[in-house]
Amino acid sequence: MKKYLLLALSLVLISLAVAETYTIGTGTGTFTTQNIPFHGNFDYGWSKVIWTKQEINTAGLVGASSIIGLGLEVNNSPDNYVKEDQRIYARHTDDMDYSSGDYLAYPGLDGFQLVYQDDVIYNDSGWHVYPFSNTFQWNGNQNIEFLFENHSGARQSGHPVFRYSFPDDFGYRAVFKYANTTFPSSENGASTLFRSNVQIITSVSTPPGAPLYLRPANGIIYAPLELTFNWTSVLGAEGYKISLWSEDPAQSVEEHTDLGDVTSYTTAAPLENGRTYFWQVVPYNEYGDAEDCPVWSFTTLPTTLVTIGDGNVDNKLPINPWYGYTYSQSIYLQSELNMADQRIVRLSYYWNGESEGYNSNDWTIYMGHTDEEGFSGSSSWIPHAELIEVFRGEIYIPEAEGWVIIELDAPFVYNNSQNLVIAVDENMPGYTNNVSFFYTTPTPGMNRSITYFNDSLNPNPADPPSGTIKAAYPNVLVEFGELPDYPIFIYTPENMDFGTLTQNRPSKWQNVIVSNIGGAVLQLKADDIEIFGDNTDMFEYDTSKLPVLLMPGRSVSIPVRATLSAEGEKTATLRINHEGEEYDVALSALGLPADVVLIGDGDDTAPGMPIFPAYAYNYSQTIYLQNEIDVPNQVIETISYYWNGLSNAINSKDWTVYMGHTDLNVFPNANSWLSMTDLLPVFSGEVELPAVAGWIDIPLTYPFSYNNVQNLIIAVEENTPGASSGNFINT
C-alpha cells in the first residue's frame, strides 16, 4: 500500500509551439465522447482508431516521419482525475475503416508497438499530450492504427470527455469496449463514427518543458524514510537531473544528479525522521535544460509515529460507508506499538479516495487497554466502561487517496504493557457508496476486529448488538506525544438522559467516566461528588469505587441512575469538584403517569413485532412477565407501541388485539401458540400509523383485568390486504 498521501498524477500539458504538430479533427464542445480513448466510469477498457494516410497528409504531415507523441482534446475540466496504467500501441495498416473481417474484435498486440505506458491524470480542458517513450516511425505510405488500453482497475466520477469529429466520408474508424472486473480482451466492441480530435507530434526543437510530480505529492507529511520519486515524462526530453536537499540544518542528498532517461529515483539510504525535504527535477535535451522547473517538498515520518498495516483490502473497517451507521472495535498489539511513556495525540486511517465521505464523517472515537488479542464471537465487544472517549466531531474525508488525519480531543495515555483497542462510532445518517473504503490488513486466524452496521438502527456503544467478527484491522498511523508531568482530568458524558421511566422503578445504571490523561497521579474522593438541583432526591450515584488514585491513562466509572416518584420532566446536576474546578453532568428523565407501566428500552426493528408491515397479514403473540408489570388490583385500559414513522402505513391498520394470562415465560417452540380459548378480545378496529415516529395508543374496547400473579400475553392480528413500510421498535 502507498504509505503516504497520493494527491496527484498528471499528463503533461505543454505549449505546442515547441513541437511540430498536425491536427486531425475540428470538432468543438458541441461534439464530445467519453468512449475514446477510455470511459472513466469503468475499471478497464480498450479502443482502436484508424487515421488514414490521406487525413495525415491533409493535416500537413507528408512523407516518412518520427512520431514522438499524441495530443487529445479534452472538453470538460476534470480535477486531478487519476488513471493508472494507461497504454498506447501503434502499427501500420492498409485498412481504411472497421467494416470488414473481425472489425469489432479486440485486435491483440501482433504488429503493434508499445509507444506509451504510464500513470496519468487529467486537469482542466484543452490539449493533453502523451509523450511517447518509444518513437513510432511512420513509413509515410500506410494508414496508422492506434490501440488505447485502460488497465487501471478503478473508476471514479469526474472523468474527462473528449472533443470529436466525423470522418469526411463517414467511415467507421473507431471501435471501443469497456468493462468492470477484468480487461475485456475476449469481448467484441462497438463501432462508432465519433473519433477524438488528435494532434500528431513529430519533433521538438527547443529545450523541454518542466515536469509534474507524480509522487510523493507536494507538501505531504508522513512520507516514509525509504522513498521512491516519480515524475511525468516530458515531450522531447532526453534525460532528467534530480536535486534533493533539506534545510535547517542544510543537507544535500543529490545535487543536479544526471539520472539519464528515467522518470523515477529511489534514495540510496533512508532519509531522516521528521525533516522537511525539497526536490527538483530538470529535464534536458540537446537544446539545453528546462527552465523554471518547480521545487516540491515533503516531510518524513516523525520518530513518535507508528505505522500499523500495509494491506489494501476492503473489510468495512473502521466504518462501512455503504451503510448509515457503524460501530467497530479493533485491537492493535503492544508489540506493534511499543512506545513507552507517551500518549497518543493523533490518529490516521488510509482512505482509497474514490469519493468524498460526506455521509460517513460524524465520528466518535474511543480507546482503551485490553489483554485480549482478538474477538472470540459476535458479542465479545470490549465493555464500554473500559473505553475512554478521545474524539467527537466531524472529520474531512476527501475525494483523494491518502491518510485521513484525526487530532484527538483528549490524548490517550498508552501504558505500553497491554494491547490497544480503538472503537469508532459513525453516526451520520445516510451513506456514501459501495466503492469507497478505508484500507485494512488481513490477519488470518485471528479476529482482530468486530463491527456492526445498519441503515436504520444506530448502535449504542454502551450496549452494542451482536456484530460480525473480522480477521483484519484498519491500517492506522498512531502518533505519540510527550507525557506532561502533571495529572489531567477529563470526564464524559456532559449530559445523561435516562429516558422515559415508570414511576418508582429504578433506571439502568449509566456511567460517568473520569480519566487521567496526564503524566502524574490523579486523586478522586467520594466527597468530591454531589448532586444538586430541582429533583435531587430522584437521582443517585454509587461511590463504591472511591476513593481512587488514577495512574496515567487510567479511568474510573461512577454509576448514576434515576428513580422518579412523579410525572413529567425531572432534572438535576451531578458535579465533580477537582483541584478547584467544577465539572458538571446534566441529569434528566421523563416520568410516566402513575398508572402507566413501560416495558422495554430497546431500539431494534428486526423482529417485526407486533406486526411486520412489509407483509399483508400478521398474527403474533408476546409474553410480558409479571415482574415487568407488577401492578396489583388494576385493569389494563390502553396499550401503546412505539412506531418508527418511516411511512404512513395505510395497509397495516386493521387490528384485533387479544389478552390472556399464562404461566409460560417463553415460547418453547414455533408451534407453542396459546389457544384462542385462553385469550379474550380486547380491541378490534383501525390503528392509524402515521409517517411520524412516536407512541401509538390503542384504547381497549374491553379493559383487561390483570391478576398480577401470572404473566401477560398480548396477541395482535392484522388483516389489511397489501403491504406497507416502517416498523415498531422492539427490545
C-alpha positions in Angstrom: 0.0 0.0 0.0 1.0 3.6 -0.5 2.1 4.8 2.9 1.9 8.5 2.1 -0.7 10.7 0.6 -1.0 10.5 -3.2 -2.7 13.7 -4.3 -1.9 14.0 -8.0 -0.5 12.4 -11.1 -0.5 14.3 -14.3 -0.3 14.2 -18.0 1.9 16.9 -19.4 0.1 20.0 -20.6 2.6 21.7 -22.8 2.9 24.6 -25.1 2.6 23.1 -28.6 4.7 26.0 -30.0 7.8 24.0 -29.2 6.7 21.0 -31.3 5.7 20.1 -34.9 2.1 19.2 -34.5 -0.5 18.1 -37.1 -4.2 18.3 -36.1 -6.9 16.0 -37.4 -10.5 16.9 -36.4 -12.1 20.2 -35.8 -15.0 19.1 -33.5 -16.0 21.7 -30.9 -17.6 21.4 -27.5 -20.9 20.5 -29.2 -19.5 17.1 -30.1 -18.0 15.1 -27.2 -17.3 11.5 -26.5 -16.4 9.6 -23.3 -15.6 6.3 -25.1 -12.4 7.2 -27.0 -9.7 6.7 -25.7 -11.3 5.3 -22.5 -14.5 5.5 -20.4 -13.7 6.8 -16.9 -16.7 5.1 -15.2 -15.3 1.7 -15.9 -12.3 -0.3 -14.5 -11.0 -1.5 -17.8 -11.4 -0.9 -21.5 -9.8 -0.6 -24.9 -10.4 1.4 -28.1 -8.9 1.2 -31.5 -8.7 4.1 -34.0 -7.5 4.5 -37.6 -6.2 7.7 -39.0 -5.7 7.4 -42.8 -2.6 8.5 -44.8 -4.8 11.0 -46.6 -6.0 12.5 -43.3 -2.4 12.8 -42.1 -1.3 14.3 -45.4 -4.2 16.8 -45.3 -3.1 17.8 -41.8 0.3 18.7 -43.3 2.5 15.7 -42.5 3.8 14.2 -45.7 6.4 11.5 -46.0 8.1 9.2 -43.5 8.3 10.8 -40.1 9.2 10.0 -36.4 6.1 10.4 -34.3 7.0 11.2 -30.7 3.6 11.9 -29.1 -0.2 12.3 -29.4 -2.4 15.1 -28.2 -6.1 14.6 -27.4 -8.5 17.5 -26.8 -10.4 17.4 -23.5 -13.7 19.4 -23.5 -14.6 19.5 -19.8 -12.5 20.5 -16.8 -11.5 17.3 -14.8 -9.8 18.0 -11.5 -7.0 15.6 -10.6 -8.7 12.8 -12.4 -6.4 9.8 -11.9 -6.0 6.9 -14.4 -3.2 4.4 -13.6 -1.5 2.1 -16.2 -2.7 3.7 -19.4 -1.1 2.2 -22.6 -0.9 3.2 -26.3 0.1 1.0 -29.1 0.6 1.9 -32.8 1.0 -0.1 -36.1 0.7 0.4 -39.9 -2.4 -0.8 -41.6 -3.9 -0.8 -45.1 -7.5 -1.0 -43.7 -9.4 2.2 -44.2 -12.1 1.5 -41.6 -13.6 -1.2 -39.4 -16.1 -2.6 -41.9 -14.7 -6.0 -42.8 -13.4 -9.1 -41.1 -13.4 -9.3 -37.3 -13.7 -5.5 -37.2 -15.4 -5.4 -33.8 -12.9 -7.7 -32.0 -10.1 -6.8 -29.8 -7.1 -6.7 -32.2 -4.5 -8.3 -30.0 -0.9 -7.0 -30.0 0.5 -8.6 -33.1 2.3 -5.9 -35.2 1.7 -3.2 -32.6 4.5 -1.2 -31.0 4.1 -0.1 -27.4 4.7 3.7 -27.5 3.3 4.8 -24.2 2.6 3.3 -20.7 2.2 5.4 -17.6 0.0 6.6 -14.8 -1.8 9.8 -15.8 -4.2 12.4 -14.6 -6.3 15.0 -16.4 -6.5 18.5 -15.2 -8.6 21.2 -17.0 -9.7 21.4 -20.6 -7.6 21.7 -23.7 -4.9 19.6 -25.5 -3.4 16.9 -23.3 -0.2 15.3 -24.6 1.0 11.7 -24.3 4.8 11.8 -24.8 5.9 8.5 -26.3 8.6 6.6 -24.6 9.2 4.8 -27.9 9.2 6.8 -31.1 6.9 5.4 -33.8 8.5 5.5 -37.3 5.7 6.2 -39.8 6.5 5.0 -43.3 4.6 7.7 -45.0 2.7 5.3 -47.2 0.2 3.5 -45.0 -2.6 4.4 -42.5 -1.9 4.3 -38.7 -3.9 2.3 -36.2 -3.7 3.2 -32.6 -4.8 0.9 -29.8 -5.6 2.6 -26.4 -5.8 0.3 -23.3 -7.1 1.2 -19.8 -5.7 -1.2 -17.2 -6.3 1.0 -14.2 -8.7 -1.4 -12.5 -10.5 1.6 -10.9 -13.2 4.0 -11.8 -14.5 7.3 -10.4 -16.7 10.2 -11.3 -15.4 13.4 -12.9 -13.8 11.7 -15.8 -12.7 13.6 -19.0 -14.8 13.8 -22.1 -13.1 14.4 -25.5 -14.0 16.5 -28.5 -14.6 14.5 -31.6 -15.2 14.9 -35.3 -16.8 12.7 -38.0 -14.5 11.4 -40.8 -15.3 13.3 -44.1 -16.5 10.0 -45.7 -18.4 9.0 -42.5 -16.4 5.8 -42.2 -16.4 3.8 -39.0 -12.8 4.3 -38.0 -13.2 3.7 -34.2 -14.3 0.7 -32.0 -14.4 0.7 -28.2 -15.2 -1.7 -25.4 -15.2 -1.1 -21.6 -15.9 -3.4 -18.6 -15.5 -3.8 -14.9 -13.7 -6.6 -13.0 -11.5 -7.8 -15.9 -9.9 -6.4 -19.1 -12.4 -7.3 -22.0 -9.9 -8.8 -24.4 -12.3 -11.6 -25.4 -15.3 -9.4 -26.0 -16.4 -7.5 -29.1 -16.7 -3.8 -29.0 -19.0 -1.3 -30.7 -18.1 0.7 -33.8 -18.6 4.5 -33.9 -18.3 7.5 -36.1 -17.1 9.5 -33.1 -13.3 9.8 -33.3 -11.4 12.1 -30.9 -9.7 15.1 -32.3 -6.0 14.3 -32.4 -2.6 16.1 -32.8 0.3 14.0 -34.1 3.6 15.4 -32.8 6.8 14.7 -34.7 9.6 16.9 -33.4 10.8 19.3 -30.7 13.4 22.0 -31.5 13.8 23.7 -28.1 14.7 22.6 -24.5 12.0 20.5 -22.9 9.3 21.9 -20.6 9.1 21.3 -16.8 7.8 18.0 -15.5 5.0 17.5 -13.0 5.4 15.3 -9.9 3.6 12.0 -9.6 4.8 11.0 -6.1 5.4 12.0 -3.4 2.7 14.6 -3.6 3.8 18.2 -2.9 3.6 19.2 0.8 2.7 15.8 2.2 3.6 14.8 5.7 4.3 11.2 6.9 6.4 10.3 3.9 8.4 7.1 4.5 12.1 7.2 5.1 12.8 4.9 2.1 11.2 6.8 -0.7 10.8 6.4 -4.5 10.2 9.6 -6.5 8.2 9.6 -9.8 7.5 12.4 -12.2 5.9 12.8 -15.6 7.8 12.1 -18.8 8.3 15.3 -20.8 7.9 15.6 -24.5 11.3 15.9 -26.2 13.4 15.2 -23.0 16.5 13.0 -23.4 17.1 12.7 -19.7 16.5 14.2 -16.2 18.6 15.7 -13.4 17.4 15.5 -9.8 18.3 17.5 -6.7 17.2 16.5 -3.2 18.1 18.5 -0.1 16.9 19.7 3.3 17.4 22.9 5.3 17.9 24.0 8.9 20.5 22.4 9.0 21.4 22.2 5.4 21.9 18.8 3.9 22.3 17.8 0.3 21.3 14.3 -0.7 21.5 14.8 -4.5 22.7 17.8 -6.4 21.9 18.0 -10.2 22.5 14.3 -10.5 22.0 13.1 -14.1 19.8 10.1 -14.0 19.5 9.5 -17.7 16.2 8.9 -19.5 14.2 7.6 -16.5 11.2 9.0 -14.6 11.9 7.6 -11.2 14.5 7.7 -8.5 14.9 5.8 -5.2 17.0 7.1 -2.3 20.2 5.1 -1.7 19.9 5.3 2.1 16.9 6.1 4.4 16.1 9.7 5.0 15.9 11.2 8.5 12.8 11.2 10.6 10.7 14.4 11.0 12.6 16.5 8.4 11.2 18.6 5.5 13.0 17.8 2.2 12.9 19.7 -1.1 13.3 18.2 -4.5 13.5 19.3 -8.1 13.7 17.5 -11.5 15.2 19.3 -14.5 14.6 17.6 -18.0 17.2 18.2 -20.7 17.9 17.5 -24.3 20.4 18.6 -27.0 18.9 22.1 -26.9 19.5 22.6 -23.2 18.0 22.2 -19.7 14.3 23.0 -19.0 13.8 26.4 -17.3 11.6 27.4 -14.3 11.3 23.9 -13.0 9.3 23.8 -9.8 10.6 22.8 -6.4 8.5 20.4 -4.4 8.6 19.4 -0.7 7.6 16.7 1.7 8.1 15.9 5.4 9.1 12.5 6.7 7.6 10.4 9.4 8.3 11.8 12.9 10.1 9.4 15.3 6.9 9.3 17.5 4.7 7.9 14.8 3.9 4.2 14.4 2.5 2.7 11.2 0.5 -0.5 11.6 -0.8 -2.3 8.5 0.1 -2.3 4.8 -2.9 -4.1 3.2 -5.3 -2.6 0.7 -8.3 -4.8 1.3 -11.9 -3.6 1.9 -13.2 -5.1 5.2 -15.7 -2.4 6.0 -13.5 -1.1 8.8 -13.3 1.1 10.8 -16.6 2.2 9.2 -18.8 0.9 6.4 -19.6 3.9 4.1 -22.3 1.9 2.3 -24.5 1.9 5.5 -25.9 4.7 7.6 -24.4 3.8 10.9 -21.3 1.8 12.1 -19.8 0.8 15.4 -16.5 -1.1 15.3 -13.6 -2.1 17.6 -10.1 -3.1 16.5 -7.2 -4.4 18.6 -3.6 -3.4 18.0 -0.9 -5.4 19.8 1.6 -4.0 22.2 4.4 -5.4 20.0 3.1 -3.3 17.1 3.0 -0.1 19.2 5.9 -0.5 21.7 6.0 3.2 22.7 6.8 3.8 26.4 6.0 6.9 28.4 4.0 8.5 25.7 0.4 9.4 25.0 -1.5 9.1 21.7 -2.2 12.6 20.2 -3.2 11.9 16.6 -4.7 9.0 14.6 -4.9 8.4 10.9 -6.8 5.9 8.6 -6.0 5.3 4.9 -8.8 6.2 2.5 -9.0 4.9 -1.0 -10.3 8.3 -2.3 -13.0 7.0 -4.7 -15.2 9.8 -3.4 -15.7 12.2 -0.6 -17.1 10.6 2.6 -19.7 13.3 3.1 -22.3 10.9 4.6 -19.8 9.0 6.7 -18.0 11.7 8.7 -19.7 12.1 12.1 -17.3 10.1 14.3 -16.8 9.4 18.0 -13.6 7.5 18.8 -12.8 5.6 22.0 -9.6 4.0 23.1 -8.8 1.5 25.9 -6.3 -1.1 27.1 -7.1 -4.8 26.8 -5.3 -8.1 27.4 -7.3 -9.6 24.6 -5.6 -10.2 21.2 -8.8 -10.9 19.3 -12.6 -11.2 19.5 -14.0 -14.6 20.2 -17.6 -14.1 19.0 -20.3 -11.8 17.8 -20.9 -10.4 21.3 -17.3 -10.2 22.5 -17.2 -6.4 22.5 -14.7 -4.7 24.8 -17.0 -3.2 27.5 -17.8 0.4 27.0 -16.8 1.1 30.7 -13.2 0.2 29.8 -13.0 2.8 27.0 -12.2 6.5 27.0 -13.8 8.9 24.6 -10.9 10.6 22.8 -12.6 12.3 19.8 -16.1 13.5 18.9 -16.9 15.6 15.8 -16.9 15.6 12.0 -13.8 14.6 10.1 -13.0 15.6 6.5 -12.8 12.5 4.2 -11.7 13.9 0.8 -12.1 12.6 -2.7 -8.4 11.8 -2.7 -6.4 8.8 -1.7 -4.4 9.1 1.4 -4.3 9.3 5.2 -7.3 10.9 6.9 -5.7 12.6 10.0 -7.7 13.0 13.2 -6.4 15.2 16.0 -7.6 13.7 19.3 -9.7 16.0 21.6 -8.3 14.0 24.6 -4.9 12.4 24.2 -4.8 8.8 25.3 -2.1 7.7 27.7 -0.8 4.3 26.5 0.7 2.0 29.1 2.9 0.0 26.7 2.1 -3.2 28.5 -1.3 -4.1 27.2 -2.8 -4.1 23.8 -4.7 -1.1 22.4 -8.4 -1.2 21.4 -9.7 1.6 19.2 -13.5 1.9 18.8 -15.1 4.0 16.1 -18.8 5.1 16.3 -20.1 6.6 13.0 -23.4 8.5 13.3 -24.1 10.4 10.1 -27.5 9.4 8.7 -27.3 8.2 5.0 -24.5 6.5 3.2 -21.7 7.4 0.8 -21.3 4.5 -1.7 -20.0 0.9 -2.1 -16.7 1.6 -3.8 -15.1 3.9 -1.2 -13.4 2.4 1.8 -10.5 2.5 4.3 -7.6 0.2 3.7 -7.3 -2.8 6.0 -4.8 -5.6 6.6 -5.9 -9.2 6.9 -5.0 -11.3 10.0 -5.7 -14.9 9.0 -6.7 -17.0 12.0 -7.1 -14.0 14.4 -10.2 -11.9 14.6 -8.7 -8.5 15.4 -11.9 -6.6 14.7 -15.6 -6.7 15.4 -18.2 -4.5 13.6 -21.9 -3.7 13.4 -23.5 -1.6 10.6 -27.1 -0.8 9.8 -29.2 1.7 7.9 -31.9 2.3 10.4 -30.5 1.2 13.8 -27.8 3.4 15.2 -26.0 1.1 17.7 -25.3 2.3 21.2 -21.6 1.8 22.1 -22.6 1.2 25.7 -24.8 -1.7 24.7 -24.0 -2.8 21.1 -25.9 -5.5 19.3 -24.4 -8.7 18.1 -21.7 -7.9 15.5 -19.6 -9.5 12.9 -16.0 -10.6 13.8 -13.3 -9.8 11.2 -9.8 -11.3 10.7 -8.4 -7.9 9.8 -7.8 -4.5 11.2 -7.8 -1.0 9.6 -4.4 0.4 8.6 -3.5 3.1 11.1 -0.9 5.7 11.9 -0.6 6.3 15.6 1.2 9.5 16.6 2.5 9.8 20.1 3.4 12.9 22.1 5.2 13.6 25.3 3.5 13.0 28.7 3.1 16.1 30.8 4.5 15.9 34.4 1.1 16.6 36.0 -2.4 14.9 36.0 -5.1 16.0 33.5 -8.7 15.4 34.5 -11.3 14.6 31.8 -14.7 13.2 32.0 -17.6 12.0 29.9 -20.5 12.5 29.3 -21.6 16.0 30.0 -25.3 15.1 29.6 -27.1 11.9 30.9 -30.7 11.3 29.8 -32.4 8.3 31.4 -35.3 8.4 29.0 -38.9 7.7 29.9 -39.4 5.8 33.2 -42.1 4.1 35.1 -42.6 5.7 38.4 -40.8 4.2 41.5 -38.8 1.8 39.3 -35.0 2.5 39.1 -33.5 3.1 35.7 -30.5 1.2 34.5 -27.2 2.4 35.8 -25.2 4.7 33.5 -21.6 5.6 34.0 -19.8 8.9 34.3 -16.2 8.1 33.4 -13.3 10.1 34.8 -9.9 9.6 33.2 -6.4 10.8 33.8 -4.7 11.7 30.5 -1.7 13.4 32.2 1.6 12.1 33.5 1.1 12.1 37.3 -1.3 10.5 39.7 -4.9 11.9 40.0 -6.8 11.5 43.2 -10.6 11.4 43.4 -12.7 11.0 46.6 -16.4 10.4 47.3 -16.9 13.8 48.9 -15.7 15.4 45.6 -19.1 14.5 44.1 -22.5 16.0 44.8 -26.0 16.2 43.2 -28.0 19.4 43.3 -31.0 21.0 41.6 -34.7 20.7 41.4 -35.1 16.9 41.8 -32.0 15.8 43.7 -34.0 13.1 45.5 -34.7 11.3 42.2 -31.1 10.7 41.2 -28.3 8.8 42.9 -24.7 7.8 42.3 -22.5 4.9 43.6 -19.2 5.8 45.2 -18.1 2.2 45.9 -15.1 2.6 43.7 -13.9 5.7 45.5 -11.5 6.9 46.8 -9.2 6.1 43.9 -5.7 7.1 42.8 -5.7 7.2 39.0 -2.4 6.4 37.4 -1.7 8.0 33.9 -4.0 6.6 31.4 -6.4 5.0 33.9 -10.2 5.7 34.4 -12.8 5.1 37.0 -16.6 4.8 36.4 -19.2 6.5 38.7 -22.6 4.7 38.2 -25.6 7.0 38.2 -29.3 6.2 38.0 -32.8 7.8 38.3 -35.8 6.6 40.3 -38.7 9.0 39.6 -41.6 9.5 42.0 -43.6 12.0 39.9 -44.9 12.5 36.4 -43.1 14.8 34.0 -39.6 16.1 33.1 -37.2 15.8 36.1 -33.7 17.2 36.2 -30.7 17.6 38.4 -26.9 18.2 38.1 -24.1 15.9 39.2 -21.0 17.9 40.0 -17.4 16.7 40.4 -15.1 19.0 42.2 -11.4 18.6 41.4 -8.5 20.9 42.2 -10.8 23.9 42.5 -12.5 23.2 39.2 -16.2 22.1 38.8 -17.2 19.5 36.2 -21.0 19.2 35.7 -23.1 16.4 34.2 -26.7 17.4 33.4 -29.2 14.7 34.5 -32.7 14.3 33.1 -35.5 11.8 32.9 -39.2 11.8 32.0 -41.7 10.3 34.5 -44.8 8.5 33.2 -48.2 8.9 34.8 -48.5 6.8 37.9 -50.9 4.3 36.2 -48.6 3.7 33.2 -46.0 0.9 33.0 -43.2 1.0 30.4 -41.8 -2.4 29.3 -38.7 -2.4 27.0 -36.0 0.1 26.2 -34.6 -1.4 23.0 -34.2 0.1 19.6 -34.4 -2.9 17.3 -36.8 -3.2 14.4 -35.7 -6.5 13.1 -38.1 -8.9 14.9 -41.2 -7.3 13.2 -43.4 -7.3 16.3 -46.3 -7.0 17.0 -46.8 -6.7 13.2 -44.5 -6.8 10.2 -45.9 -4.1 7.8 -43.9 -5.5 4.9 -46.4 -8.4 4.8 -50.1 -8.2 4.1 -51.3 -10.3 7.0 -49.9 -10.7 10.5 -50.5 -12.6 13.7 -48.2 -12.5 16.8 -48.2 -13.4 20.5 -45.9 -11.8 23.0 -45.3 -12.6 26.7 -44.7 -9.9 29.3 -43.5 -11.1 32.7 -45.3 -10.4 36.0 -42.2 -8.7 37.4 -42.2 -6.4 34.5 -45.7 -5.2 35.2 -46.3 -5.7 39.0 -49.4 -3.6 39.3 -52.0 -5.1 41.7 -55.7 -4.7 41.6 -55.8 -2.8 38.3 -57.3 -3.2 34.8 -55.4 -2.5 31.6 -57.2 0.2 29.7 -54.7 1.2 27.0 -51.6 -0.3 25.4 -49.1 1.6 23.3 -46.4 0.6 20.8 -43.6 2.8 19.5 -43.7 3.3 15.8 -40.6 4.4 13.8 -42.6 6.6 11.5 -40.9 5.6 8.2 -44.3 5.9 6.4 -48.0 6.3 6.7 -48.8 2.5 6.9 -52.3 2.6 5.4 -52.2 -1.1 4.5 -51.4 -2.2 8.1 -54.2 -0.7 10.3 -56.9 -3.3 10.6 -56.1 -4.7 14.1 -57.7 -7.2 16.5 -56.0 -7.4 19.9 -56.4 -10.2 22.4 -55.1 -10.6 26.0 -54.7 -13.5 28.4 -52.8 -14.9 31.4 -50.1 -17.6 31.1 -47.6 -19.4 33.2 -45.2 -19.6 30.3 -42.1 -17.4 30.5 -41.1 -18.1 26.9 -42.4 -20.0 23.9 -40.7 -23.3 23.8 -41.0 -23.8 20.1 -42.6 -22.4 16.9 -45.8 -24.3 17.5 -46.5 -23.3 21.1 -49.2 -20.7 20.4 -51.7 -20.1 23.2 -55.1 -21.3 22.2 -57.7 -18.8 21.4 -59.8 -20.3 24.2 -57.2 -18.8 26.6 -57.5 -15.3 25.1 -60.0 -12.6 25.3 -60.7 -10.0 22.6 -60.0 -6.5 23.9 -59.8 -4.4 20.8 -61.0 -4.5 17.2 -60.7 -1.6 14.8 -58.4 0.7 12.8 -55.0 1.7 14.2 -53.5 4.8 12.4 -49.8 4.5 11.8 -48.7 7.9 10.5 -45.4 9.0 8.9 -44.3 10.4 12.3 -42.3 8.5 14.9 -43.9 8.1 18.3 -46.2 6.1 20.6 -49.3 4.6 19.0 -52.0 4.5 21.7 -54.7 1.8 21.4 -57.6 2.4 23.9 -59.0 -1.0 24.7 -62.7 -1.6 23.8 -62.8 -4.1 26.7 -60.4 -3.3 29.5 -58.5 -6.4 30.7 -58.4 -7.3 34.4 -54.8 -8.4 35.1 -54.3 -10.7 38.1 -50.7 -9.6 38.8 -49.8 -13.3 39.5 -49.3 -14.8 36.1 -47.5 -13.4 33.1 -49.5 -11.4 30.5 -49.8 -12.4 26.8 -50.9 -10.0 24.1 -51.9 -11.2 20.7 -52.2 -9.0 17.7 -53.9 -9.9 14.4 -53.6 -7.5 11.4 -55.9 -8.1 8.4 -55.5 -5.3 5.8 -54.6 -6.6 2.3 -51.4 -5.1 0.9 -48.1 -4.2 2.5 -46.5 -1.0 4.0 -43.1 0.1 5.2 -42.0 1.1 8.6 -41.7 -0.9 11.9 -42.3 -0.9 15.6 -39.4 -0.7 18.0 -38.6 -3.9 19.9 -36.4 -4.9 22.8 
